[in-house]
Amino acid sequence: MKYRADIDGLRALAVLPVVLFHAGIPGISGGFIGVDVFFVISGYLITGILRDDLEAGRFSIAQFYERRIRRIIPALAAVIIATWITAWLLFLPSYFQDFSKSVAATAAFISNLYFWKYSGYFEASALLRPLLHTWSLAVEEQFYIVMPIAMWVAFKLIRKHWVWLFALGAAGSLALSIYLTDVGPTANFFLLPTRAWELLAGSLLALMRLPAPRTATVAHVLSGLGLLLILVPIVVYTEATPFPGLTALPPVLGAVLLIYSGAFPAGLGGRVLSWAPMVFIGKISYSLYLVHWPVTVFVRYVTLEPPSLMWAGFIILLSFILAVLSWRFIEQPFRQPGFAPSRPVLLVGTLAGLVALFALGSAGVTLKGFPDRFPDYDPVVVADGRTNSWNNNVCFFEAPIPYEKWNADQCRIVSNGPEAVLLWGDSYAAHYVPGLTDNAAHIPYTLYQYTAAGCPPVLSYYSYARPNCQNFNANALKLIKTLNIKTVILSARWIDMKSRGMDQIQSTLSALKAMGVKTYVIGQSPLFVTDVGVIAFRQVRQTPRPSVAANSFGSEINESLHRATGDVVFTDPLTSLCPNGTHCTYRQGERLLFSDSGHFSNSGSGDAVRLYFPLYTPLKGKVNTVP
């Protein structure tokens, strides 16, 4: 295929939003759609190459994979090795063991399957997984396995109608993606069958051989529309946007329009995307994509804070420097046929290298993260020996949510008075339960627990990851009537509501007010960039040893929630747990108050209840109702 500078420019348009989004630059909340633009480009280029080879009678599977190996493997292997060395120096055993699993999965081209099984792209745990971004490479690599064979068969059997075959495949993949948006959102995000239509959109453009736009006006209009279809989602979409599915159509169609209209060089798209800086960024885009996420993860791990604007600038600058070096000294040489060994040696050597990386990852898993690297590291036990202190699978449910099995007798965690109270929320409500049971004598009420993972107590809340949340929350209103509940306490991981709008809580508050129920809202409790056990170990040598760590969000979250609750009694945990507003207490002596990066430990739960939990009565007749 003839080289087109505008396609390199389109690569820049794809990679820049991803890098800026991950670095934490404000206003780029939908930067993740850059990956979808990459998929369209890959589908277009790979299909065009295969089409030309088939029509010229020079099609060769071995030659195809040689090209892919030269393009993909050297830079990827270098980044895996560099990331492994850095993780070896920095990561504590549990993190290194988890990282090692992703190394093995990446070497086997199944990292998308691994992250689908064990992580969500937007979950907090994903923020410290340096190879999370390789999921998209795995999708492309799996496509590269299927597409050459499919095109060869189609060329031999139905060459005149092969466009329809791939159009049918794209339509089926899109339909599956739309369906799984509700019933299997994580699988929808990570797996090839629901992403194939994005690659096939580029494939269809290559197979249809449409004539280039005939006039500059047509090229201007189409490319302008294409730019809008990509740029608008970059600033409008958020992690709360159901994706992919129908919401992926705009950036995919935008990429198709820009590739098509770019065939007319004088068009708007051709001019913008062929601008020299854009072309250069496009040329280094693969290396830039590879290095930027490990850099982001390690900066978070070292600073123990989300990237500030200063650190975001550092992440971007360092990523560009490493990308240029990788492109110049790894990508470029290996793409020259005379540099690397012969095809058989290259294929065998690549297989051996991937096996070695897989073995390296497997060793890290088997040997539990090589704990001897940190001989003075002793994982702190933050629990007090009790198991199931949240009443899991009885009063605290995880997906799927069998809320119908909720039992009032089993979930009556305090029985001290005639007035009934309901604790309603997600895991950030459940983490108060150990403290409530420990301090039951100070709660002069009958208190029920009704909690489910990932389901904030917001009636209008719909989660594509947990579609049962709406039914779970609607059932709470039935329980309130049945049990004659007079008071409700709402608590959740409210930070997840930021992109949706805090005012959505009014759907619940209005319903409770209409029922004559008194309501309390507990604001967002502290969140840290990583597990407090890691923070404690990292800070053990500091003198004086700090007992506080950086909170990963600002006070504006609770201020916004407080405004949204109106005249409802609101409690802000940060006023009790964060002495200076930005750094929050995470330990008392050697006792950790949290069990991970945000949930209270059993003993920490007790402290929180005594400090600020509504209805806690430290003295007879005095009830804590923080205004």
N, C-alpha and C positions, 0 to 999 in steps of 0.2 A: 504494500500500500504506500502511496505517496505521502511523504512527511507533511504534516499540517501543524504549523506553529500554534494555531488557535486551539488545537486539542491539548497541547501542552499547557496553554493558558487556562483551559477548562480544568485541567488537573489542579492548577493553582487555586482556582475558584472552589474546588472540592476540598483541598487539604487545609487551606487557611482557616475556614470556619471551625473545623475539627480541632485544630491546634489552639485557636483562641478560646473555644468553648471549654476545652479541658484545662487550659491555663487559668480559667476563672475570669476572663475579661467580661465585664458587664455588657448586656445587650445582645449577647450571642447565644441565647438560651436554646436555640434550635440548631446549633452548629453541627450536631451529630448527623444531619442530613447530607453532609459532604460525602459520607461513605456511599450513599445511594447514587450520587453523581459518579463516583469512582466505578460503581458496578456497571452503569450504563456505558461508560468509556471502555471498560474492559470487554464487555459484550460486543461492542461495535468493532474494536480493533481485532480481537481474537477471531471473531466470525469472519471479518474481512480477509484476514490472513489465510484461514482455512478455506474459504471460498476460492481465493485466488489459486491456492495450491491444488485444490481439487480440479478446478477448471483447466489448469495448465498441465495436469497429469503428473505433478511432482509431489503429491500428498505423501507424507511420511510421518507416522506416529513418533518414531524415534527422533526425527528432526524437530517436530513440534515440541516434544518434551525437552530437547536440548535447549531450544530457545527459551522455554519457560524456566528451566533450571538456571541458565545464565542470567536471566532477568530477576528472578526471585530469590534463589537460595543463598548466594554469597552474602548479600546485605542482611538477610534474615538471620543466617547463622551467626554472623558477626555481632548482631544486636543481642541475640540470645546469649552468646558467650559473655559479652560485656555486661549484660544484665545479671547473668548468673554470678559473675565475679563481684559485682556491686552488692547483690543480695547476700552473698556469702559474708561480706564484710559487715553488712548492716543488719540483716534480718535475724531476729530471734528464732529459735527452733520451730515454733508452731507456724510462723509466717513463712519460714524457708521451706518447710514441708509442704505447705499449700502451694507455694511458688513452684516447687519441684514437680508437682502434679501437672501444672500448666506447661512446664518445659516439655515433659513427656508428651502431653497432648498436642502441643504445637509441632513437635518433631514428627508426629504421626498424622499431621494435617487434620486433626479432629478437635482443635481447641474450641471451636464453636459448640461442639457437642458437650465438651467438658463444662464450659461456662453456662450453657443452657441448663445443665444438670445441677450445677453447684453455685450459680451466681446470677443475679440480675444485673444488667448493664448500668442501671441507675441506683443500685443498692449501695449502702454505705460500705459494705465489705469489698465492693469492687474498686474502691478508691485506693486500695493498697495491693492491687494485683497488677504487677508490671507488664504482664503479657496479655491482659484482657483484650487489648486492641487487635490481637492476632486472630480473633474470631472472624473478622471480615476476610482476612487472607485465606483462612480455612474454607470459607464459602467459595471464594474464587477458585482455589485449588481443586475443590470437589467439582466445580463447574468445568474446570479444564479436563478432568477425567472423563466426564460424561459427554461433553460437547463434540470433541473430535470424532468419537465413535458414532454419535447420533448424526452428525453431518455426513460422514462417509456413507452410512446406511441410506440416509435420505437422498444423497446424490446418486447413489447406484439405483435406487428403486423408484423414487418419485421426484426426480430432479425438477420437473416443470411445476410441481406443486409443493416444493419443500417449504416455501414461505408459509403456507397454510398450516403445515405441521408444527412449525415453531410458534406460529401465532396461537394455535390451539394450546400448545404447552404454556405459553405466557398467560393466556386467559385462565387456564386451570390453576396456575400458580397464584395469580392475583386473587382468584375466587377463594382459594384456600387461605391466603393471607387475610382476606377480609373476614372470613369465617373465624379464624383463630384469634383475631383481634380481641374477641370476647372470651373465648373458651380456653385459649392457650397462648397468652400474650408473650411469655418468655420464649416458647418454642417459635412463635411467629417472628420474633426479633432475630434469633440466632441461626435458624436452620435454612439450608439450601432450598427445600421445596417451596418455602414461602418467600424466598428472596430471588428465586430463579427468574421471575418475570421482569425484575429490574435489569438483570444481565441480558435477558432475551429482548428487552426493548431496544437495546443497542444492537443486538444481533439482527432483529428485523429490519432496522434501518440499513444495515450493511447488505442484507440479502435483497432488499427491494430495489436498490440501485435507483433511487429517485433522482430525477434531473435537478441540478442545482438551481436555486432561485434565479430567475431570469433578470430581475431588476434590483437595483439597490433598495428601492422602497420596500419590496417584499422581504428582502434580507433584513432591513432595518426593523420592520414590524415583528418578524418571527424571532429575531435574536433579542429584541427588546422584551418581548413576551417571555422568552426563555430565561432571561436574566431575572425578571420579576418573579417567575415561578420558583426560582432558587433562592433569591435574596429575601423575599417575604417570609418563607418558612424559617429561615435562619434567625430572624428576629422575633417571629411570632410563636413558633413552636416552643414547647418546654418539655421537661421530662414527664409531665402529666399528659401530654398529647398521646393518644393511642397510636402506636406506630410499630411496624409499617401498616400496610393495608391501604385504604383510600387516601390517608394523609400522606402517603409516600408518592402518590401520583403527581402532584405538582413538581417536586424537584426532579423526578424521573422524566416527566414530559419536558421540563425546562432543559434538561441536559440533551434530550433528543433534538429539541428545536435548535439549540446552540450548535450541535454537531452538524445538523443539516444545513442551517443558514450559514455556518462558517465556510461552507464550500464556495460561497461568494465572498471573496476576501475584502471587498470594499464595504461590506455590511457592517452594522454597528458591532455585532458580536465578534466578527472577524477582526475588527480594528482593536476593540478593547482587549480581547483575549490574546491577540498577537503582540501586544505591548511587551517590549523586551523584559522588564522585570517580572511580568506574569509568566512569560515563557520560561525564564530561568527557574522560578519557583516551581513551575510544572515539571521541569526536568529533574529537580531534586525531591519531588513530592513523595516518591516512594520511600526514600531514606528519611525524609522529614516525618512522614507518618510513622515509620518504624521507631524512631528515637524519641519522639515527643512525649509519648505516654510513660515510658520508664522514667524519663527525666522528671515528669510531673509527680509520679508516685514517690520517687526517692526524695524529692524536695519536701513533700508532705511528711515523709517518715523522719527526715532529719530535723525539720523545724517543729514538728508536732503541731502544726497549725495549717489551716487551709491557706492556699496561696494568697497573699496580699497583692496589691497592684505592683509593688516592687518585686516580689517573688515571681509574679506572673511575667513581668518583663524579663526577669532572669531566665525563666523556663523557656520563653520564646527565643531569646537570644542564644542560649546554649543549644537548644534544639536545632536552630538554623546552622550554627557552627558545626555541630556533629553531623548534620545532614549533608552539608557541603563536603566535609571530609569523607564521609561514606560514599557519596556519589562519585567523587573524584578518584578515590584510591581503591574502592571496592567495586562499585557498580560498573563504572566505565571500563576498567581493564577486563573484567570478566565477560563483558558483552562483546568484546573483540574476539572473533573466532581464532585468531592466532595466539591469543594469550593463554587460554586454558588448554588442557590436554585434549586428546582426541575424544570423539563422541563416546566410544565404549568406556574409556577410562573416566570420563566425566560422569557418565551415568552410574557406574559402579562406585566411584568415589563419593558421589552425592548420596547414594543409598547407604554407604558405610558411615558417612558423616551423620546422617539422620538417625541411624541406629545408635551411634555413639551418644548423640544428644538425648535420645530416648532413654538410654541406659543411665546417663548422668541424672536425668530427672527421676528415674525409678530408684536410683540409689538414695537420693534425697528423701524420697517417700519412705523407703524401707528402713533407713537409718534415722527416721524421725527428725529430719532437719539438722543432722549433725550437731547435737547439743554440746559436744566437746569444744566447739568454737567459743562458747561462753561458759567457762568452768564455774564462774561465780553466779551464774543465772539459776535461780530457783523459782520456778513458777509459783506465784502467790495464790493460795487458795482463798478466794474471796467469799465463798459460801461458809455457812456455819455448821455444815454437816447435814442439814436437812435436805431431803430430795423432794422434788415436785412442790416447791414452796409457792408456786403460782397456781396450784390446782390444775395443772395441764390436763387437757382432754376431758375435764369435768366442768370447770368454770372459765377456763382459758383455752380457746380453740385455735388451732392452726389450720391452714387450707388442707383439704376442704373443711368448711365450717359447719359441723353438725349441730347447729344451735337448737334444733328440736330436742336434743338429748339433755339440754340444760335442766338441772333439777334444783328446785328452790331449797330443799332440805340440805343437799350437799353443798350448796353455794352460799349458805348462810354462815359467813365467816365470823360474825360478831352477833351475839344474842344478849343484849344488855338493856333493852327497853322496848316499849310498845310501838314507838314510831319507827317505821321502816325506811331505810335508805338504800339506794342503788348506786354502786360504783360501776360506771359504764364507760367503756373505751377500748383501746388496743393494748399492746404490751406495755405501753407507758402509763396505763392505769393498773395493769396487773402487777407491775413492779412495786406498788405500794402495799400489796397484800401481805407479804411477810411482816412488814412493820405494823400493819393493822392487827394482825393476829397476836403479835408480841405485846402490843399495847391495848389489847381489847378492853382492859379494865378502865381505860380512859375514854372509851367511845360509848356513851350512854344511849345507844341505839341498837336496833337490829339492822345489820348491814349485809347486803347481798353483793356478790361479785358477778358481773356479766361482761366478759372481755374476750376479744378475738384479735389475733395478730393481723396487723395491717389494716384494721378497720376503725378509723376515728369515729367518734359518736356524732356523726353528721348525717342526717337523714337524706340529704341531697347528694351525698358522696357516692360516686360510682368508680370502682377500681377495675380496670381491665385485667389486672393481675389477680384480683380476688373479687370476681363478679358477685359472690354471695354476700358481700358486705351490706348491700342495700336491704336484703331480706333480714340479715342479722340485726341491723339497726331498727328496722320496722318492727321486728319482734319485741324489741325493748319496750316500745309503747304498750304493747299488749301485756307484758309482764308488769309494768307499772300499774295498770288498771287491775290486773288479777291479784297482785300482792298488796294493793292499796299503798303503794309507795308514796310518801309525802315529800321526800327530799332526794335529789339526784346529784351526784358528783361526777362531772365529766373530766376526763384526762386523756391525753393522746400525744403522739408525736406530731405536734401541730405544725412543725416546720414543713411537713409534707403538704400542708394546705396552702403554703405561701403562693405557689404558682396558680392554684385554683381560685384563691381568694378567701381570706379569712371570714368574710361576711357570710359564707355558706353555713357557718355555725348557726345562723339565725333560723334555718329550717328546723333545727332541733329546739332551740330556745323558744321559738314561737309555739311549737307543739306542746312543750312542757308548760308554758305559761297558760295556754288554753286549758290544760288539764288541772291547773291550780297547784302545780308542783314547784316547790322551792328548789332553785338550782344554784350550784356552785361550779365554777370552772377553774381547774388547775392549769396554769400555763406550762409552756415548754420547759422541761428540766434541762440541765446542762448536757451538751454533746461534745465529745472530744474527737480529735482526728483519728485516734486509734485506741485500742484497748488500754485501760488505765494500768494494767500489769506491765505493758511495754513502757508506758510513760514512767512508772515508778522505777523500773530497772534503768532506764536511760538517765534518770535524774539522781540515782543513788549516790553518785560521787560528787554532786554539787554541794557546796558549803556556803551558807546553811542549806540543807536539803529542803526544797520547796514542797509545800503540801497542796499547791494549786497548779492548774494547767490551763492552757488557753481554751476558752469556749469556742466552738466552731461556728457560732452564729451571734449576731449582735442583739442588743436589747430590743431592736425594732420589731422582732417577731412577737414578743409578748405584748409590746405596746400596741401593735396592730390587732392582736387578738383581744386585748382589753377593750379597745375601741369598738370592736365588732360585737362584744358581749353586752354592751350598753350598761343597764343598771343591775345586771346580774353580779353577784359577789365573785370577784376574781382574785386568785392567788398567784403571785409570781414567784416561782421557786428560786429565781436568780437573786432576788433580794436577800434570801437567807443563805444561799450556797456560794455566791460569787462576791467576795469582799470588795473588789474594785470594779466589778461590772464586766470585765473582759476575761479574767482568770478565775476559775471556780475551784473550790475545795474538792479534791478527789480522794483524800486519805486523812485519817486521824492516826498519827503514829505509824504503825505498820499495818493498820487496818484499812483496807481499801473500801471506799464507799460505793464503788461501782463494780459490776461483774464483767463489763465489756466497755464499749465506747460510749454508753449512754444509760443502760439500765442499772438501777440500783442493785447492789448486793443485798443479801438478806439483812445484814447489820446496817448498811447504808439506808435501806428502806425504813428501818426503825428510826434512824436519825431524822429522815425527811418527815416522817409522820409527826414526830415530836416537835419539829421546828415550825411546820406550816400547814399540816393537813387540816382542812376544814372539819369542824365538829370534834376535833381532839380536845379533851378537857384536862389541862394540866392541874387545875385546881377546881374544887367543887363549885359548881355554879358558873364557871368561867369557860365559855366556848370560844375557840379560835376561829373567828370569821374575818379574815384579813380583807379589808375593803379594797 
